[in-house]
Amino acid sequence: MLLAALTGGDVGRLQDRVVVVTGASSGIGEAIARRCVQEGARVVAVGRRAAPLDRLVADYGRAAVVPVTVDLTDDGSCDRVSAEAMSTFGRIDGAVHAAGTVRRGEDIRETTDAELSRHLDENLGAALRLARSVIGPMLEAGGGSLVFLGSQLAIVGAPGYASYTAAKGGVTALARALAVDHGPGGVRVNVLAPGVVRTPMAYVDRPQFDELVGSIAERHPLRRIGDPEDMAGPAVFLLSDDSGWMTGHTLVVDGGFTIQ
């Protein structure tokens, strides 16, 4: 209370920490980036499109948000992200990898090698490269928290998602491996696994999504689908000291879908 009074308000759970957020131009990534700033973090906001990142800067200022426009499948892109964080803020305390893509209605028998390779790279390869780029600075800072966006589909099956499910299952396994490797250095690695969330990605290959929401919601114990903001609070929890003894864990936030 005294600290809050001296600073003119409550101190956020991520006060003065530097957090990299990929996929920050829309959906879950944007919601997480905004919540991190509201919790006191300085955010390196990463996305493929400049305009949405510029809106974050306009809302919070360059002291709080540094935009980096890259495609994380490009060579050196993740190294550029970490270099920008280090040159601007001098440290990296946390990272959330929310970038990814989805394909629906996939028939693995008709998936080409090129399609399969790209889809795995967009969802698993990018996670590996980001981890490679940010874990070093976290170790130098004395520790940190890395959060991967997984999926409930790494836990339960669904038709038409073979390569996506494989990639997200790989992300879950990657988190466990990195947690073991770098826990002694104070780096925690966890997975936030969303269920069905209303984001631009929800409409990919499914333009009639709005017509399906009611029936999808009825399949959840909480009788609604998720909003991006439903992921922001759990992400901050995993980044913060509130989860300081959690690592290698998958936190499922899906309105209860997978408990049935």
MIVEXMI-512865 format. One line per field, with one value per residue (C-alpha): residue number from 0; residue in one letter; x, y, z. Coordinates in Angstrom, 3 decimals, always signed. Each point is the difference from the previous one (the first is absolute). Layout:
i = NUM:...
aa = a:...
xx = X:...
yy = Y:...
zz = Z:...
end
This chain:
i = 0:1:2:3:4:5:6:7:8:9:10:11:12:13:14:15:16:17:18:19:20:21:22:23:24:25:26:27:28:29:30:31:32:33:34:35:36:37:38:39:40:41:42:43:44:45:46:47:48:49:50:51:52:53:54:55:56:57:58:59:60:61:62:63:64:65:66:67:68:69:70:71:72:73:74:75:76:77:78:79:80:81:82:83:84:85:86:87:88:89:90:91:92:93:94:95:96:97:98:99:100:101:102:103:104:105:106:107:108:109:110:111:112:113:114:115:116:117:118:119:120:121:122:123:124:125:126:127:128:129:130:131:132:133:134:135:136:137:138:139:140:141:142:143:144:145:146:147:148:149:150:151:152:153:154:155:156:157:158:159:160:161:162:163:164:165:166:167:168:169:170:171:172:173:174:175:176:177:178:179:180:181:182:183:184:185:186:187:188:189:190:191:192:193:194:195:196:197:198:199:200:201:202:203:204:205:206:207:208:209:210:211:212:213:214:215:216:217:218:219:220:221:222:223:224:225:226:227:228:229:230:231:232:233:234:235:236:237:238:239:240:241:242:243:244:245:246:247:248:249:250:251:252:253:254:255:256:257:258:259
aa = m:l:l:a:a:l:t:g:g:d:v:g:r:l:q:d:r:v:v:v:v:t:g:a:s:s:g:i:g:e:a:i:a:r:r:c:v:q:e:g:a:r:v:v:a:v:g:r:r:a:a:p:l:d:r:l:v:a:d:y:g:r:a:a:v:v:p:v:t:v:d:l:t:d:d:g:s:c:d:r:v:s:a:e:a:m:s:t:f:g:r:i:d:g:a:v:h:a:a:g:t:v:r:r:g:e:d:i:r:e:t:t:d:a:e:l:s:r:h:l:d:e:n:l:g:a:a:l:r:l:a:r:s:v:i:g:p:m:l:e:a:g:g:g:s:l:v:f:l:g:s:q:l:a:i:v:g:a:p:g:y:a:s:y:t:a:a:k:g:g:v:t:a:l:a:r:a:l:a:v:d:h:g:p:g:g:v:r:v:n:v:l:a:p:g:v:v:r:t:p:m:a:y:v:d:r:p:q:f:d:e:l:v:g:s:i:a:e:r:h:p:l:r:r:i:g:d:p:e:d:m:a:g:p:a:v:f:l:l:s:d:d:s:g:w:m:t:g:h:t:l:v:v:d:g:g:f:t:i:q
xx = +0.000:+2.835:+1.684:-3.291:-0.443:+3.525:-0.373:-3.480:-1.686:+0.248:+3.236:-0.627:+1.124:+2.438:+1.260:+3.119:+0.460:+0.775:-2.321:+0.075:-3.434:-0.288:-3.257:-0.662:-1.766:-3.351:-2.011:+1.512:+3.465:-1.325:-2.102:+3.027:+2.234:-2.524:-0.433:+3.776:+0.303:-2.858:+1.869:+3.065:+2.080:+1.921:-1.059:+1.800:-3.056:+0.675:-2.214:-0.099:-2.050:+1.279:-3.281:-1.431:+3.330:+0.044:-3.421:+1.489:+2.727:-2.601:-1.995:+2.882:+3.024:+3.447:+1.253:-2.340:-0.254:+2.667:-1.416:+1.909:-1.475:+1.303:-1.087:+1.260:+0.583:+2.653:+3.661:+1.316:-3.395:-0.005:+3.578:-1.117:-2.784:+2.330:+2.588:-2.645:-1.024:+3.588:+0.987:-3.079:-0.463:+3.198:-1.726:-2.734:-1.991:-2.845:-1.387:-3.344:-0.036:-3.564:+0.672:-1.245:-2.248:-2.758:-1.406:-3.374:-1.500:+3.420:+0.217:+3.530:-0.168:-0.224:+2.434:+3.123:+3.479:+0.251:-3.298:+0.927:+3.466:-1.272:-2.797:+2.346:+2.521:-2.582:-1.196:+2.939:+3.106:-0.670:-0.429:+3.375:+1.721:-1.535:+1.082:+3.519:+0.115:-1.508:+1.230:+3.572:-0.990:-2.339:+2.854:+2.149:-2.777:-0.034:-3.119:-3.236:-3.231:-0.714:-3.610:-1.025:-3.545:-1.040:-3.486:-2.645:+0.451:+3.307:-2.138:-3.141:-0.365:-2.135:-0.499:+1.964:+2.831:+2.797:+2.986:-1.241:-0.513:+3.431:+1.613:-1.771:+0.829:+3.594:-0.227:-1.199:+2.894:+2.441:-1.086:+0.665:+3.439:+1.012:-1.359:+2.335:+2.964:-0.219:-1.788:+3.359:+0.656:-3.331:-1.843:-3.531:-1.781:-3.735:-2.817:-3.294:-2.475:-3.114:-3.233:-2.261:+0.610:-1.618:+2.993:+0.728:+1.528:-3.375:-1.322:+2.811:-1.564:-3.224:-1.677:-3.307:+1.522:-2.548:-2.793:+1.736:+0.768:-3.257:+0.382:+3.693:-0.745:-2.569:+2.767:+1.825:-0.976:+0.218:-2.279:+2.101:+3.114:+3.052:+1.022:+3.646:-0.142:-0.737:+3.568:+1.677:-0.422:+1.330:+2.946:+0.915:-0.295:+2.503:+2.357:-0.175:+1.403:-3.472:+0.945:+3.579:+0.025:-1.644:+1.967:-0.565:-3.729:-2.888:-2.715:-3.210:-2.443:-2.906:-3.292:+0.111:-0.146:+2.730:-1.333:-2.990
yy = +0.000:+2.387:-0.679:+0.563:+3.310:+1.128:-0.867:+1.382:-3.348:-3.754:-1.577:-2.541:-3.587:+0.603:+3.394:+1.054:-3.407:-0.340:-2.431:-1.116:-0.832:-1.546:+0.019:+3.371:+1.488:-1.679:-2.464:-1.681:+1.454:+3.552:-0.532:-1.386:+2.861:+2.554:-1.731:-0.209:+3.763:+0.545:-2.172:+2.236:-1.825:+1.463:-2.024:-0.907:-0.558:-2.312:-0.555:-0.291:+3.170:+3.433:+1.899:-1.933:+0.249:+3.728:+0.217:-1.567:+2.619:+2.756:-1.326:-0.472:+1.903:-1.103:-0.108:-2.947:-1.658:-0.628:-1.431:-2.552:-0.997:-3.396:-3.369:-2.476:-2.631:+2.187:-0.699:+2.150:+1.466:-1.184:+1.180:+3.410:+0.018:-0.778:+2.467:+2.754:-0.805:+0.056:+3.178:+1.860:-1.332:-1.904:-3.164:-2.563:-1.237:-1.798:-1.041:-1.215:-1.783:+0.524:+0.060:-2.905:-1.178:-2.565:-2.113:-1.678:-2.895:-1.419:-3.446:-1.177:-2.226:+3.104:+2.236:+0.762:-0.060:+3.767:+0.643:-2.309:+1.484:+3.567:-0.726:-1.745:+2.812:+2.708:-1.690:-1.997:+1.201:+3.626:-0.983:-1.752:+2.968:+2.504:-2.121:-0.189:+3.792:+1.044:-2.616:+1.313:+3.543:-1.442:-2.003:+3.126:+1.820:-2.692:-1.755:+0.564:-1.491:-1.328:-0.770:-1.869:+0.096:-3.603:-1.314:-2.218:-2.019:-1.258:-1.731:-1.089:-0.964:+1.712:-0.847:+1.901:+1.346:-2.549:+2.267:+2.724:-2.532:-1.491:+3.438:+1.008:-3.350:+0.734:+3.409:-1.697:-2.468:+2.818:+1.915:-2.988:-0.568:+3.645:+0.130:-2.825:+1.453:+3.550:-0.248:-0.008:+3.422:+1.361:-0.162:-1.378:-1.308:-0.655:-0.418:+1.878:-2.198:+1.846:-1.534:+1.624:+3.757:+2.674:+1.340:+0.657:-3.493:-1.495:+1.113:-1.553:-2.630:+0.587:+3.258:-1.174:-0.038:+2.478:-2.381:-2.845:+1.804:-0.959:-3.719:+0.092:+1.812:-2.630:-2.611:+1.854:-0.243:+3.804:+0.323:+2.529:+0.129:+1.969:+3.576:+1.053:+1.738:-3.372:-0.986:+3.216:-0.532:-3.577:+1.114:+2.708:-2.572:-2.262:+2.924:+1.282:-1.131:-1.307:-3.127:-0.028:-3.729:-1.107:-1.236:-2.539:+0.328:+0.316:+2.340:-0.782:+2.915:-1.327:+0.598:-3.577:-1.688:-2.572:-1.149:-1.706
zz = +0.000:+0.828:-3.323:-1.809:+1.792:-0.832:-3.683:-0.345:-0.627:+0.201:-1.179:-2.741:+0.188:-2.867:+1.102:-1.951:-1.579:-3.687:-1.770:-3.618:-1.443:-3.446:-1.912:+1.602:-3.020:+0.684:+2.054:+3.029:-0.531:-0.109:+3.125:+1.841:-1.145:+1.249:+3.355:+0.464:-0.473:+2.437:+2.505:-0.268:-2.607:-2.880:-3.020:-3.190:-2.215:-2.936:-3.018:-3.768:-0.507:+0.993:+0.306:+2.987:+1.814:-0.630:+1.675:+3.122:-0.035:-0.455:+2.955:+2.443:-1.322:-1.112:+3.574:+0.548:-3.444:-2.624:-3.243:-2.072:-3.356:-1.085:-1.337:+2.576:-2.667:-1.635:+0.724:+2.830:+0.878:+3.612:+0.475:-1.231:+2.608:+2.879:-1.290:-0.074:+3.552:+1.222:-1.835:+1.222:+3.526:+0.772:+1.195:-0.610:+2.984:-1.738:-3.346:-1.299:-3.331:-1.210:-3.741:-2.062:-2.802:-0.375:-2.838:+0.317:-1.887:-0.733:-1.551:+0.702:-3.085:-2.177:+1.893:-2.005:+1.472:-0.478:+1.816:+2.840:+0.386:+0.071:+2.446:+2.415:-0.366:+0.694:+3.182:+1.378:-1.806:+0.901:+3.663:-0.047:-1.601:+2.399:+2.970:-1.399:-0.254:+3.355:+2.471:-0.063:+1.023:+2.652:+1.486:+0.000:+1.857:+2.690:-1.242:-1.828:-1.236:-3.478:-0.911:-3.126:-1.360:-0.412:-0.648:+1.511:-3.200:+1.393:+2.634:-1.856:-3.619:-2.615:-3.677:-2.606:+2.171:-0.402:-0.626:+2.372:+2.791:-0.646:+0.169:+3.217:+1.549:-0.899:+1.686:+3.190:-0.090:-0.796:+3.088:+2.217:-1.496:+0.346:+3.548:+0.974:-1.886:+1.321:+3.331:+1.838:-1.529:+1.207:-3.318:+0.206:-3.098:-0.068:-2.514:-0.108:-1.894:-1.196:-1.136:-2.585:+0.100:-2.143:-1.918:-3.692:-0.110:+0.931:-3.404:-2.050:-2.274:+1.954:-1.157:+1.498:+3.499:+1.403:-0.950:+1.843:+3.252:+1.725:-0.618:+0.894:+3.257:+0.986:-0.030:+2.799:+3.684:+0.272:-3.049:-1.856:-2.127:+1.044:-0.659:-0.427:+3.382:+1.622:-0.899:+1.130:+3.738:-0.026:-2.153:+2.503:+2.780:-1.768:-0.619:+3.564:+3.326:+0.879:-1.964:+1.246:+0.802:-3.223:-2.970:-2.744:+0.621:-2.460:+1.240:-1.887:-0.306:-2.043:+1.805:+1.276:-3.407:+0.653:+3.393:-1.586
end
